[in-house]
Amino acid sequence: MPVVRDLRVLLHLRDFRHLLTVRLLSQAADGVYQVALAAYVVFSPEKQTSPAAIASAMAVLLLPYSLLGPFAGVLLDRMRRRQVLLCGNLLRAALASGTALLIVARVPDWLFYVSALSVTAVNRFVLAGLSASLPRVVDSAERLVMANSLSPTAGTLAATAGGGLAFAVRLAAPGGVASDACVVLLGAVLYLCAGLAALRMPVGLLGPDARVIRTRLRTALAVTVRGLAAGMRHLAGRRAAACALAAMTLMRFCYGALTVTLLMLCRYAWSDNDSQALALLGYAVGVSGAGFFAAALVTPWAVGRLGRLGWIACCAATAAVLEPALGLPFEPAPMLVAAFVLGLTTQGAKISTDTVVQASVDDAFRGRVFSLYDVLFNVAFVGAAAVAALMLPPDGRSPLLVATVAVIYATIALTLRGFIRR
């Protein structure tokens, strides 16, 4: 099979393997850390979680970085990306250890959120660096689609595996804040391993090619603003990339709204206690991870026949049909099938979007564009949580929300088909 042949070729590339190792360890740690936060914020017995509380937590963790993220992207294009991966993961290891101490100390919620926000902010910076670095470790443009299928999807699977490990540790532990702190410390250890793995790559391997210019703070800020404007103009001149990013942002919005719905269903509609609710969420995460894996296998074949934008349109159309059919019963079994479908379609669309952006954007602008990409992801997810907070009842059953999401998916598919025909 061509997929298997290209996969073998990629795995024989030493630099690609090293970058992939950093991604796997880093995103496995992300999975552990995110489950630890969810267990502490959503499933703690002393907390009465509501959709509004979930939306507030997402806003606190994601929106501040969303406002500053583009500036980080300009810095990413002025720094050695290998050093970003090294220092970013080491910093996250230290910050996650601090979060564990705060959980044990039972500090006020605002202080806990500040610590979690710091880890999340560095996380987005590292992910943008990983995406911007990928073309530097692939030997040909023809294999970039396969690299985008394997690397980000493997990272997502690693995050799923890390989340599964965190679920297992959390459920096996006696309970209480000590078990939450242990899970966070596990994430800190994995962040440390990811940072050390980055040392296997030469400093200049991942670019960018331009020399780093040391300037005063005021000058650096002015350069950052001009660089951000240049990155946006660069993206605006590449209509296919801009269209793919817009479609992916809306699909991320849909995914966020359904994630909040699933959290509320697991907590209040399908379970009698917090341990059972956490186990159900773990099953959903695992099934969604299987969908991500299926997307990695299917996407190269589908892109070869439908084109990159055509495959994104197909993913949106599939979700538009199956999401209401499986979601409206609000029963665990159909929702688990829906989790698989949405994992496949969302990850399949993301692989194609990554490839469109990487193929269309010049290397000198990739850091900025991928940081903007990340910001759109965050804003869409937080916006979805806010909308879900307004529409969801306490038990999570909202036919109107499910129908609204289906309409958005259908609109994405129809708009992309029109763009492709033009």
ROLUMDREN-471896 format. One record per residue (C-alpha): residue in three letters; x, y negated, z. Coordinates in steps of 0.2 Angstrom, whole numbers, plus 5000, padded with zeros to 4 digits. Each point is the difference from the previous one (the first is absolute). Example, Ala and Ser with C-alpha at 12.3 -4.5 7.8 and 13.67 -1.06 7.14 Angstrom:
ALA506250225039 SER500649834997 
***
This chain:
MET500050005000 PRO500649824996 VAL499649945017 VAL501050145009 ARG501549974988 ASP500049815003 LEU499850035019 ARG501550115000 VAL501049874990 LEU499549865013 LEU500550115015 HIS501750034992 LEU500349815000 ARG501149985016 ASP499549815002 PHE498150044998 ARG500150145013 HIS500849885012 LEU498749874998 LEU498650135001 THR500850065016 VAL499949825007 ARG498249984994 LEU499450175008 LEU500849975017 SER499449825000 GLN498250044995 ALA499950155011 ALA500449885014 ASP498649884994 GLY498850145001 VAL500550045018 TYR499949825005 GLN498349974992 VAL499250155008 ALA500749945016 LEU499249834998 ALA498450084995 ALA500050115015 TYR500349865012 VAL498949874992 VAL498550104994 PHE500050175009 SER500549955018 PRO498650055012 GLU500049835008 LYS499849904984 GLN498249994992 THR500549974982 SER498949924987 PRO500249954982 ALA500449825005 ALA501350065012 ILE500850104986 ALA499949864988 SER500849885014 ALA501450125002 MET500450024982 ALA499949814998 VAL501349975014 LEU501250134993 LEU499949964982 LEU499449824996 PRO501549915008 TYR501250104989 SER498949974985 LEU500249825001 LEU501950015002 GLY500350164989 PRO500449904983 PHE501449915009 ALA500750175005 GLY499950054982 VAL501149864995 LEU501350045013 LEU499950184994 ASP500649954983 ARG501449915009 MET500650145011 ARG500850174997 ARG498550115000 ARG501050145008 GLN500449895015 VAL498149965001 LEU499750195001 LEU501350025013 CYS499749855012 GLY498150014998 ASN499950185006 LEU501249975014 LEU499049855005 ARG498450095000 ALA500750145011 ALA500449875013 LEU498349914998 ALA499150175001 SER500950045016 GLY499449845007 THR498250044995 ALA500250165010 LEU500549915016 LEU498649874998 ILE498750154999 VAL500750075016 ALA500049845009 ARG498249964995 VAL500349834995 PRO498749884993 ASP499350054982 TRP500749844992 LEU501850055005 PHE499850174994 TYR499349934983 VAL501549894999 SER501250155001 ALA499050104988 LEU499949854988 SER501949995000 VAL500250184995 THR498749984986 ALA500849854993 VAL501750084998 ASN499150164993 ARG499349904985 PHE501749924997 VAL500850174999 LEU498650084989 ALA500249854987 GLY501950045000 LEU499750184997 SER498949964985 ALA501149874993 SER501550125001 LEU499250154991 PRO500549954982 ARG501849985006 VAL500250195004 VAL499050074985 ASP501150054985 SER498749954986 ALA498449904998 GLU499150154993 ARG500150085018 LEU499449855009 VAL498250065000 MET500650175008 ALA501049905012 ASN498549905005 SER499050165002 LEU501350095011 SER500749865010 PRO498549905007 THR498950155001 ALA501450105009 GLY500149855012 THR498150005002 LEU500050195004 ALA501549975012 ALA498949875009 THR498650135000 ALA501150135007 GLY500649885013 GLY498249965004 GLY499750185002 LEU501450025012 ALA499549855010 PHE498250085001 ALA500750165006 VAL501149925013 ARG498649895006 LEU498850145002 ALA501250125008 ALA500549875013 PRO499149995016 GLY499349834995 GLY500149825006 VAL501249864995 ALA501550115003 SER499550114985 ASP499749854989 ALA501749935005 CYS500850174996 VAL499350004982 VAL500749824997 LEU501750055006 LEU499950154987 GLY499749864987 ALA501549905006 VAL501250164999 LEU499450024982 TYR500349824996 LEU501850025007 CYS500350154988 ALA499349904985 GLY501249865004 LEU501550125001 ALA499550094984 ALA500249834991 LEU501850005004 ARG500350144987 MET499749884986 PRO501349874994 VAL499649825006 GLY499849934982 LEU499150154992 LEU498249945002 GLY500349824994 PRO499549874997 ASP501349954987 ALA500149815005 ARG501249945013 VAL499449955017 ILE500249815002 ARG500249945018 THR499149845002 ARG499349895014 LEU498350045007 ARG499149854992 THR500850054983 ALA499650185002 LEU498149965004 ALA499949894984 VAL500850144990 THR498850125008 VAL498549894994 ARG500749984983 GLY500450194999 LEU498250045005 ALA499349894987 ALA501150074987 GLY499550185005 MET498249964998 ARG500349924983 HIS501050154995 LEU498550115005 ALA498749894992 GLY500950024983 ARG499850195001 ARG498250034998 ALA500050195002 ALA500949995016 ALA498949865007 CYS498450104995 ALA500750165008 LEU500449915016 ALA498249925000 ALA499250174998 MET501150085013 THR499649865012 LEU498150044998 MET500350185002 ARG501049975016 PHE498549905006 CYS498850154997 TYR501250125009 GLY500149885015 ALA498249995002 LEU499850194999 THR501450025012 VAL499149905014 THR498450094996 LEU500950175003 LEU500849945016 MET498349955007 LEU499250164994 CYS501450115008 ARG499849905016 TYR498249995003 ALA499050104987 TRP500950174999 SER500850035017 ASP499650005018 ASN501749955007 ASP501649914995 SER501050164997 GLN498750074988 ALA499949834991 LEU501949994998 ALA500150184994 LEU498649964986 LEU501049854995 GLY501650114999 TYR499050124988 ALA499549854989 VAL501849934999 GLY500650184995 VAL498750024987 SER500449824993 GLY501850055000 ALA499650154989 GLY499249884988 PHE501649894999 PHE501050164996 ALA498750044986 ALA500249834993 ALA501950024999 LEU499750164989 VAL498649934989 THR500549824997 PRO501550034988 TRP498950114989 ALA498549885001 VAL501149854996 GLY500750094985 ARG498250024993 LEU499049855007 GLY501449875002 ARG500449915016 LEU498649895001 GLY498850134993 TRP500550125014 ILE499649865013 ALA498349974991 CYS499750195001 CYS500450015019 ALA498849855003 ALA498650084990 THR500250175009 ALA499949915017 ALA498549914995 VAL499150164996 LEU500650115014 GLU500149885014 PRO498249975003 ALA499550184995 LEU501250075014 GLY499949855012 LEU498149975002 PRO499650165010 PHE501249935013 GLU500450185005 PRO501850075004 ALA500250124986 PRO499549894985 MET501049865008 LEU501550115000 VAL499850034982 ALA499849824997 ALA501649975009 PHE500950114988 VAL499249924985 LEU500549825006 GLY501750065004 LEU500350064983 THR499249854991 THR500849875011 GLN501750074999 GLY499950044981 ALA499549824997 LYS501449945011 ILE501350114991 SER499549924983 THR499949825008 ASP501850035006 THR500650054983 VAL499149864991 VAL500849875012 GLN501750084999 ALA500050014982 SER499449834997 VAL500949905013 ASP501949954998 ASP501150075014 ALA500449835007 PHE498249975004 ARG499550185006 GLY500249965018 ARG498949854999 VAL498650084990 PHE500050165011 SER499949895016 LEU498549914992 TYR499350184996 ASP500250045018 VAL499249845006 LEU498550044988 PHE499950175008 ASN499949935018 VAL498849864996 ALA498850124991 PHE500150135014 VAL499649875014 GLY498749924989 ALA499250174998 ALA500050035019 ALA499249835003 VAL498650044987 ALA499850175008 ALA499849925017 LEU498649904994 MET499150144991 LEU500350165011 PRO498950055014 PRO500850075016 ASP500050184994 GLY500749964983 ARG498650054989 SER499749864987 PRO499250054983 LEU500249824994 LEU501950005003 VAL500250164990 ALA498949934986 THR501049845000 VAL501750094999 ALA499350114985 VAL499549844991 ILE501749935002 TYR500850164993 ALA498950004985 THR500449814997 ILE501950045000 ALA499850144988 LEU498949904987 THR501149855001 LEU501650104997 ARG499250094985 GLY499649834993 PHE501749935003 ILE500850164991 ARG498849974985 ARG500549824998 
***
